[in-house]
């Protein structure tokens, strides 16, 4: 269907907000098909409208993904709580090792300390990931 075949009653009009009513009044496929339109101005308008729609959809999807990821992180943070070091007896050790084992209290204390350091460093480096090479070895 050509651009010139639209009657005045069917041709979309712009509202005060700048959006058009074309998606409400016409099927998406017929109005978005610009392959048979010869007028370069009309083609450009349709192409720009399609690009804007794709851009809005992309931004909406990115926003939804970010919200979903934030919610997942929030839920995951509260899903596991490590035990307090004080909940272990000072003499409680892991058995089975030939030299008598290692203190569970020590393991939990070290884990909490490392977790705290990691959280502090990730908070300080927010937005700067990837700027610093943190691997080992030569990068030549």
C-alpha positions as CSV (number, residue, x, y, z in Angstrom):
1,X,0.0,0.0,0.0
2,X,1.5,3.3,-1.0
3,X,1.7,6.4,1.2
4,X,-0.5,8.3,-1.3
5,X,-3.3,5.8,-0.9
6,X,-4.2,6.9,2.7
7,X,-7.4,8.8,3.0
8,X,-7.6,11.9,5.2
9,X,-9.6,10.0,7.9
10,X,-7.0,7.2,8.1
11,X,-3.9,9.3,8.1
12,X,-2.4,9.5,11.6
13,X,-2.3,12.9,13.3
14,X,0.1,14.0,16.0
15,X,-1.1,14.8,19.5
16,X,0.1,17.6,21.8
17,X,2.7,15.2,23.4
18,X,4.3,14.6,20.0
19,X,3.3,11.0,19.7
20,X,1.2,9.9,16.8
21,X,-2.0,7.9,16.8
22,X,-0.9,5.6,14.0
23,X,-0.2,2.6,16.1
24,X,-3.7,2.8,17.6
25,X,-5.6,3.2,14.3
26,X,-3.6,1.0,11.9
27,X,-2.0,-2.5,12.0
28,X,1.7,-2.2,12.8
29,X,2.8,-4.2,9.7
30,X,0.9,-2.0,7.1
31,X,2.1,1.3,8.5
32,X,5.7,0.2,9.1
33,X,6.3,-1.1,5.6
34,X,8.1,1.7,3.9
35,X,9.7,-0.4,1.0
36,X,7.2,0.8,-1.6
37,X,7.2,4.5,-0.6
38,X,9.1,6.6,-3.1
39,X,9.0,10.0,-1.3
40,X,12.4,10.3,0.6
41,X,10.9,12.6,3.3
42,X,8.1,10.1,4.0
43,X,10.5,7.2,4.0
44,X,12.8,9.0,6.4
45,X,9.9,9.8,8.8
46,X,8.9,6.1,8.9
47,X,12.4,4.9,9.3
48,X,13.0,7.4,12.2
49,X,9.7,6.4,13.8
50,X,10.8,2.7,13.6
51,X,14.2,3.6,15.0
52,X,12.7,5.5,17.9
53,X,10.3,2.7,18.7
54,X,13.2,0.2,18.7
55,X,15.2,2.6,20.9
56,X,12.4,3.0,23.4
57,X,11.8,-0.8,23.5
58,X,15.6,-1.3,24.1
59,X,15.7,1.3,26.9
60,X,12.6,-0.2,28.5
61,X,14.1,-3.7,28.3
62,X,17.4,-2.5,29.8
63,X,15.5,-0.8,32.6
64,X,13.5,-3.9,33.3
65,X,16.7,-6.1,33.3
66,X,18.4,-3.7,35.7
67,X,15.4,-3.7,38.1
68,X,15.2,-7.5,37.9
69,X,19.0,-7.8,38.5
70,X,18.8,-5.4,41.5
71,X,15.9,-7.4,43.0
72,X,17.7,-10.7,42.4
73,X,20.8,-9.3,44.2
74,X,18.7,-8.0,47.0
75,X,17.0,-11.4,47.5
76,X,20.3,-13.3,47.1
77,X,22.0,-11.2,49.7
78,X,19.6,-12.3,52.4
79,X,19.4,-15.9,51.3
80,X,22.4,-17.1,53.2
81,X,23.8,-15.8,56.5
82,X,27.1,-17.3,57.7
83,X,27.3,-18.2,61.3
84,X,28.9,-15.9,63.9
85,X,32.4,-16.9,64.9
86,X,31.3,-16.8,68.6
87,X,28.8,-19.6,67.9
88,X,31.7,-22.1,67.7
89,X,33.5,-23.4,70.7
90,X,37.1,-22.3,70.9
91,X,38.4,-25.8,70.9
92,X,36.1,-27.1,68.1
93,X,38.2,-28.4,65.2
94,X,37.6,-30.3,62.0
95,X,38.6,-33.9,62.4
96,X,40.1,-36.2,59.9
97,X,43.3,-34.2,59.3
98,X,46.6,-35.9,60.5
99,X,47.8,-32.9,62.4
100,X,44.5,-32.4,64.4
101,X,42.5,-30.2,62.1
102,X,41.8,-26.5,61.9
103,X,39.5,-24.3,64.1
104,X,36.1,-23.7,62.6
105,X,36.0,-20.4,64.5
106,X,39.2,-19.3,62.7
107,X,37.7,-20.3,59.3
108,X,34.5,-18.3,59.9
109,X,36.4,-15.3,61.2
110,X,38.7,-15.3,58.1
111,X,35.7,-15.7,55.8
112,X,33.9,-12.8,57.4
113,X,37.0,-10.6,57.2
114,X,37.5,-11.4,53.5
115,X,33.9,-10.8,52.7
116,X,34.0,-7.4,54.5
117,X,37.2,-6.4,52.6
118,X,35.6,-7.5,49.3
119,X,32.4,-5.5,49.9
120,X,34.4,-2.4,50.9
121,X,36.6,-2.6,47.8
122,X,33.7,-3.3,45.4
123,X,31.8,-0.3,46.9
124,X,34.8,1.9,46.4
125,X,35.3,0.7,42.9
126,X,31.7,0.9,41.7
127,X,31.7,2.2,38.2
128,X,35.4,1.6,37.6
129,X,35.4,-2.1,36.8
130,X,37.5,-2.9,33.9
131,X,39.7,0.1,34.2
132,X,42.4,-1.7,36.1
133,X,44.1,-4.9,35.2
134,X,43.8,-7.2,38.3
135,X,45.2,-10.4,36.9
136,X,48.6,-11.8,37.4
137,X,51.4,-12.4,35.0
138,X,52.6,-10.5,32.0
139,X,50.1,-8.9,29.6
140,X,52.5,-8.7,26.7
